[in-house]
Every structure is written in C-alpha cells, then in structure tokens.
Amino acid sequence: MERFDVAVVGGGPAGSSAGHAAASRGASAVVLEKGVPRTDRPDRLGPDSTDAAGILDYWVDIMGIHPDEMPEGVVLGTLDRAEFIGPSESLTLRSTGIESSYDNFGFCMQRARFDDFLRDRAEEAGAEYRAGVSVRSVETDRDGDGPRHRLELASGDELGAEYLILADGPQRQVTNRVLDEYLPFDVTERLSTRETNHIAYQEHRRLPEEVFEEVAGAIKFWWGHMPGHTAYPWIFPNDDNVARIGLTMPIGMDIEAVENRGDYPLLRPDDERIPQGKEYIRRLLEQEYGDEYDIEDDFPLVENRGKSKGTETYAISSTRPIDSPTGAGVAVVGGAMGATSAFHEGGDHTAVRTGAIAGELAAEGDLAPYNARWKDAIGDEILRNVAMADIVHDYEPDDWDWAFATARKLLENSEGYGLFDTSNLRAGFGAAKLVTTYKRTKFSFRNGKYVQIGESDYTV
C-alpha cells in the first residue's frame, strides 16, 4: 500500500491548494481527482471547473493569490462595477467598500485554466495530482495501527495517509460517508443536497458588438425576476465578445409553492412547473434584447467553451459552513464544507483559502487549529453572506425593488458594504430599517453561530 502524509480527495481549487500548501512545507501529499471531460480542457482530465468565475477586489486578498501570479489566459477581463437589477429598480456598485491590494473592482477568469494553474502549482511544489481516480471508501483506524486513514480507490488499489483533507465539492459524495462515522445524527439528512444546495446553469454566448460593449466591465444580476431563495440570473463578460449567461436556483422547487407568480418577470401564466435553466436564460435575453435582436441568431452558443457544447450545469453549496472532526485527522474544505456560497455565485477565493490552511496544518502535523483558523481567515466573508441570504430569504419582487431603491440612497454617503454603516441610520425610516435588519442579523450569527455542524457535535 502506498503511504502519504496527506491525502486530498478532490482536485478543484480547495484540493489543489491543500496539496500545494502541504507539499510546500515538506509533506508527502497526493491529490485524488475523479476527473471530468470538458470541451474547454480537451487535453487533460481535471475537476468539474464550473462556476461563473468572477473575483472581486478584496477576494484576491482572501484567496492569497494575486492575478499577476497567474499565467496568461486565466484572467479574461477586468471589472469596474456590479449591477443589481430588480423588476423596477436597480443598483450599481463601483466599489466593494473593502480595502484591497487589487486595484480594480474585480476580474473574470477562465475557470478551467484557473484550476489547471492551481494543479500545476501544486505539482511544482511536490504534490502528486492523480486525475481519473475515484475514492470508493475511507476507513479510519482509531487504534493507531497502520495508517490512520485507508482509502480504497475504484480501481481496487489502496493508499494510506495520516491526514485526510476532503475537498469533493458541495455534493459531498465522499465527505458525507466519512463524517457519518463521527456524528450522532444522519449527516446526509442534515446536509441534504436537495434541501441545502442550489443548482446553477450557464451558457457561453457570443454577444453582438454593441451589447458586449454595454456589459463589458460589469457583472450583472437580476434579482426578483424568478422565484426561490437566492435565485437569480446573471451575465459575466469574458473575452472576444463572449459572456457567461446563467442562473442559480434552489434544487427541486415546486411552482405550486410560489405565490404572486405574476410578479416575477421570468415566469409565465401557463407555466406548469419551474422552467428549466435554458428556458429561463432564453426568457431573460428576450426580455433584455428581444426588441432589437433575434436571440438565437444574434446571441449564438459558443460550443467550444464550457463543459459541453457551450453549456454547464453544476451544484453550489449552502451558505452555511461546517466544522471538521480535526481530532480524527480530517479537515473538510471549500464547497464540501459549505464555504462557497449560492448567494454570491460560487467562492473560489474561500475554497483556495480553506484548502491552503488545511494543507499547511496537516504538513505541520496538527489539524487541531483548523476550525479556528478558517474562521479567522474567512469568517467575516461567511458572516456577510449568511446574514444577507437570511435577510432576503422570503423576498418577493417588490421587496427587491424597495431594497435597491433604499440602498441607492444609502450609497450617496458610503461605498459598497459601507452602506450598512451605523451612520446611515439617520438616512430615513427605510434606510434605518435596512441597516438595522442587517446589523441584527449579523449579530445573531456572531461568534461562529453560522456553522451548521460544530466541532463539538463530533464524537472522536
């Protein structure tokens, strides 16, 4: 049986970063990635690599990797604003209001190339990266005989490791089975992907020149246009007049549960079920550009991009993260731990950072500080996302219009997240209500109360 200091399950941003951090500190590390064929990665297997792939300025510092370190072709274009569009009101942010080492508002990147960059970086540091390898099961030896963790692969081979880092994404196919050993309740029920996760769908389309000029530099989000908690379509500009046009929505939503259907611009009176992603996208493009363009002819799919024929479907994890059973030599990172977010469309920055922390501690031979370390590193970001997602949970179209109109007034005195500053309590009743709700919600999740499985829940 092969032996390693650190075994990492999953080779996306979190897993590759864990492998890089462990190997950089002298540990023997292997990253196991089941591998997914992709049109935009024709020459090698790799992770699923699917999200809208946008990074904001302060996310660069959370991630700990500046775009100047990335090879050519990863960054597709810089951003100068984010546009939030309600049914009748809108809001434009030109600053996040958070200090950053990165000079622009943000950037868009080619996610498969970004993953390949992280993989190459890990291998250069000395980690082994094995694609096309699936983990069938994990057995943990609590008595100290042999390797602490024994991983059985789909091939029938086995390998052992002292530390196990789980980075298998929001579907948690391996993570759930491992955590079940250490919890007094059914982890699959608690972390059910059909209840806590979202599905996302996106298309790569080439835009008419004048439309691309209009959206270039902006990430655009339409809130209150489709039903569901944190359900929204978006446009992310890429390069060569191509944009990613997609949406996020809860898994398994029933249209019969939707009240005020007529208030949602992307629903139709004769809809018998929630529309599929591709239908939502068609309706969005017709709504925004159908008066001037033939959508199918003028906004063609770019079939050599994305996962398959210009399209991608993927899961995004809940905004509520979990702690890890570090006493068992196990750390859960990235989407598997819920550090990425349906609220802000993914979270490569938090995935990279949590993976790096886990890899570093595993190499040093002590995962015990991990749960505290990841909270120190990304806790403020998680707290903002959990609070905002909780506030807007039951928002309907009129609520989004009110929120955007109110926030627009608050931005007259502040930038980005600064609109929630206490000083804005004097900006009128509506403004005070928005600011106070945000402050109270954040306070309710203080001191790590946003965690849905705590370290003390584990029996190790």
NORGISUL-V167042 format. One record per backbone hydrogen bond with DSSP energy under -0.5 kcal/mol. NH is the residue of the N-H (numbers start at 0). CO is the residue of the C=O. E is the energy in kcal/mol with one decimal. If there is no record, write none. Layout:
NH|CO|E  NH|CO|E
//
This chain:
1|157|-1.0  3|159|-2.3  4|27|-1.0  5|27|-2.3  6|162|-2.5  7|29|-2.9  8|164|-2.7  9|7|-0.8  9|31|-3.2  11|166|-0.5  15|11|-3.0  16|12|-1.7  17|13|-2.1  18|14|-2.4  19|15|-2.5  20|16|-2.5  21|17|-2.5  22|18|-2.5  23|19|-2.5  24|20|-0.8  24|21|-0.7  25|22|-2.0  26|21|-2.1  28|26|-0.6  29|5|-2.0  30|127|-3.2  31|7|-3.1  31|29|-0.5  32|30|-0.6  32|129|-2.6  35|45|-2.5  37|40|-0.6  38|306|-1.7  39|305|-1.5  40|37|-1.3  43|40|-0.8  45|35|-0.6  50|48|-0.6  54|106|-2.9  56|104|-2.1  59|55|-0.9  59|56|-1.2  60|56|-0.6  61|57|-1.6  62|58|-3.1  63|59|-2.0  64|59|-0.8  68|65|-2.4  69|66|-1.4  73|70|-1.6  75|73|-0.5  75|107|-2.8  76|107|-1.2  78|105|-3.1  79|216|-3.3  80|216|-1.4  81|92|-2.4  82|218|-2.8  83|90|-3.4  84|82|-0.5  84|220|-3.2  85|83|-0.5  85|88|-3.4  90|83|-2.6  92|81|-2.9  104|78|-1.3  105|78|-1.1  106|54|-2.5  107|76|-2.8  108|52|-2.5  109|73|-2.8  110|108|-0.9  113|109|-2.1  114|110|-2.6  115|111|-2.2  116|112|-2.4  117|113|-2.2  118|114|-2.3  119|115|-2.8  120|116|-2.3  121|117|-2.0  122|118|-2.4  123|119|-2.6  124|120|-1.3  125|121|-0.5  125|122|-1.1  126|121|-2.3  127|28|-2.7  129|30|-3.1  129|127|-0.5  130|128|-0.7  131|32|-1.3  132|32|-2.2  133|131|-0.5  135|133|-0.6  135|151|-2.5  136|151|-1.6  138|149|-2.6  140|147|-3.1  141|139|-0.8  143|140|-0.5  145|143|-0.6  148|160|-2.4  149|138|-3.1  150|148|-0.6  150|158|-3.1  151|136|-2.4  151|149|-0.5  152|150|-0.5  152|156|-3.0  153|133|-2.6  155|152|-2.1  158|150|-1.8  159|1|-3.1  160|148|-2.1  161|3|-1.0  162|4|-2.1  163|328|-2.7  164|6|-2.7  165|163|-0.5  165|330|-2.9  166|8|-2.8  166|164|-0.7  171|168|-1.7  175|171|-2.0  177|173|-2.0  178|174|-2.9  179|175|-1.7  180|177|-1.3  181|178|-1.9  182|179|-0.7  183|456|-0.5  186|184|-0.8  189|185|-1.9  190|186|-2.9  191|188|-1.0  194|191|-1.2  195|191|-2.7  196|192|-0.9  197|315|-2.3  198|248|-2.8  199|313|-3.1  200|246|-2.0  201|311|-2.4  202|244|-2.7  203|309|-2.9  204|202|-0.7  204|242|-2.4  205|299|-2.5  206|204|-0.6  206|240|-3.5  210|207|-0.5  211|207|-2.7  212|208|-2.3  213|209|-1.2  214|210|-1.9  215|211|-2.3  217|214|-2.3  218|80|-1.4  219|217|-0.5  219|234|-2.3  220|82|-2.9  221|232|-2.4  222|84|-1.7  222|220|-0.7  223|230|-0.5  230|227|-1.4  231|229|-0.5  231|247|-1.7  232|221|-0.9  233|245|-2.8  234|219|-2.0  235|243|-2.7  236|217|-0.8  237|241|-2.7  241|238|-1.9  242|204|-2.5  243|235|-3.0  244|202|-3.0  244|242|-0.6  245|233|-1.6  245|243|-0.5  246|200|-2.3  247|231|-2.2  248|198|-2.2  250|196|-1.3  252|249|-0.7  254|252|-0.5  256|253|-1.6  257|254|-1.6  258|256|-0.6  262|259|-2.2  263|260|-1.7  264|262|-0.7  265|224|-2.2  266|263|-2.0  270|267|-2.0  279|275|-2.3  280|276|-2.3  281|277|-2.0  282|278|-2.4  283|279|-2.5  284|280|-2.5  285|281|-2.3  286|282|-2.6  287|283|-2.4  288|284|-2.9  289|284|-0.6  289|285|-1.6  291|288|-1.3  292|288|-2.0  294|292|-0.8  297|293|-3.5  298|294|-2.2  301|203|-2.9  302|300|-0.9  304|301|-1.7  306|310|-0.8  307|310|-1.9  308|302|-0.6  309|302|-0.6  309|304|-1.5  310|307|-1.6  311|201|-2.0  313|199|-2.4  315|197|-2.4  320|318|-0.7  321|336|-1.9  322|452|-3.3  325|323|-1.9  327|324|-1.9  328|325|-2.0  329|324|-1.1  330|163|-2.2  332|165|-2.7  335|332|-1.1  336|333|-0.9  337|334|-1.0  338|333|-2.2  340|345|-2.7  341|316|-0.8  345|340|-1.8  350|346|-2.1  351|347|-2.6  352|348|-1.9  353|349|-2.4  354|350|-2.2  355|351|-2.3  356|352|-2.2  357|353|-2.3  358|354|-2.6  359|355|-2.2  360|356|-2.3  361|357|-2.5  362|358|-2.1  363|359|-1.5  364|360|-0.5  364|361|-1.1  365|360|-2.2  369|366|-2.5  372|368|-2.8  373|369|-2.8  374|370|-1.0  375|371|-2.0  376|372|-2.0  377|373|-2.7  378|374|-1.9  381|377|-2.7  382|378|-2.8  383|379|-2.1  384|380|-2.1  385|381|-3.0  386|382|-2.4  387|383|-2.6  388|384|-2.6  389|385|-2.1  390|386|-2.3  391|387|-2.1  392|389|-0.9  394|391|-1.8  398|395|-0.9  399|395|-1.8  400|396|-2.0  401|397|-2.3  402|398|-2.7  403|399|-2.6  404|400|-2.3  405|401|-2.6  406|402|-2.8  407|403|-2.1  408|404|-1.2  409|405|-1.8  410|406|-2.1  411|408|-1.3  412|409|-1.6  413|409|-0.6  416|95|-2.6  417|414|-2.7  418|415|-2.0  419|416|-1.9  420|417|-2.2  423|420|-1.9  424|421|-2.1  425|422|-1.1  426|423|-1.8  431|427|-2.6  432|428|-2.5  433|429|-2.1  434|430|-2.6  435|431|-2.8  436|432|-2.3  437|433|-1.9  438|434|-2.5  439|435|-2.8  440|436|-2.3  441|437|-2.5  442|438|-2.3  443|439|-1.8  444|440|-0.9  444|441|-0.9  445|442|-1.4  448|444|-0.8  448|445|-1.3  449|444|-0.8  450|447|-1.7  451|320|-2.7  452|320|-0.6  456|453|-1.6  457|454|-1.2  458|181|-2.8  459|457|-0.7
//
